[in-house]
Amino acid sequence: MIDIPEEFAEAQSRWHGPEGRAFVAALPGMAAELLARWRLRVDGPSLSGRCALVLPVEDVEDTDGAPAMLKLQAVDDETAGEPVALRAWGGDGAVRLLRYDRTTGALLLERLSTRDLGTPAPRAAMPVLAGLLARLSAAPAPPELRRLGDIAARMLDETPARAATLPAGPDRRLVLDCAAAVREVADAPGDRLLHWDLHFGNIIAADREPWLAIDPKPLAGDPGFELMPALSNRFDPDDTLWRFDLLTETLGLDRGAARAWTLGRVLQNLLWRLREGDREFDPVQVSIGRALLAR
């Protein structure tokens, strides 16, 4: 038997409905099969976020009991590329992938610590995050990953109808202005390997490097599309432009293009809300979008 945290089961049910509940119900059997096949034993309590259950394990055939983490998650458009990206990085700035099971989507990963980059103050942590982003996005994206160009085209196609559901006013203008910015750069979507979700909580202390990235939701594109999590996590409106400037300088990005692609992330989040029938936008996204549009 494995421990499935109640909060994880509730999150799966809340976000994914019947499919989420079915995934949680299947986890004990899935874990048992993988533990037996890969000759692993659980050696600590389960960990979880919203999307994945992670079991600390060790190799029963290794005399040193090599520690690892068995990650179990549902496969979707965002998670399907994780093993592809981790193999491409090969442990350079990111957690190492040890094994991958195509049938279940399970990943066996090197074990890191439990301390993330959320401990230092944001201004002290930002250079670490920016440096990791620069390293990770320097790699060319493998061809099988989802493409930013396709995502941008779908957003631009969707925007007019979604914006029309909003009353005339600042929220509709924000949606349209973000789309206009994306339209200016849509013909140059880029080809770098993007993590897409690198924030302070997805950077973990390690032995072989001070900090390593985990949990990519990768795609191929312009690194300007990478910056939003670093702007919105542990949000401080007074730091928005300082963080943006530090990130663009560290990554060596054209500031105008990075501004447009970051507004594309704002647009992506606004469209998600509208698609769910929610007209109350995230105030953090609104603040970041308006700060960049005013620059």
Protein Blocks (a to p, Z undefined) as FASTA:
>chain_A
ZZddfklmmmmmmmnommlmmmmmmmmmmmmmmmmmnopadfbdcdddfkbccdddddfk
bmnlpacddddddddfklmmmmmmmmmnnonopacdfbdcfknopacdddddfbdfklpc
fklmmmmmmmmmmmmmmpccdfkbccfklmmmmmmmmmmmmmmmpccdjklmmmmmmmmm
mmmmmmmnojadceklacfklcccdfkbmbdcehiacddddfklmmmmmmmgopafklmm
mmmmmmmmmnopafklmmmmmmmmmmmmmmmmmmnopabdcfklmmmmmmmmmZZ
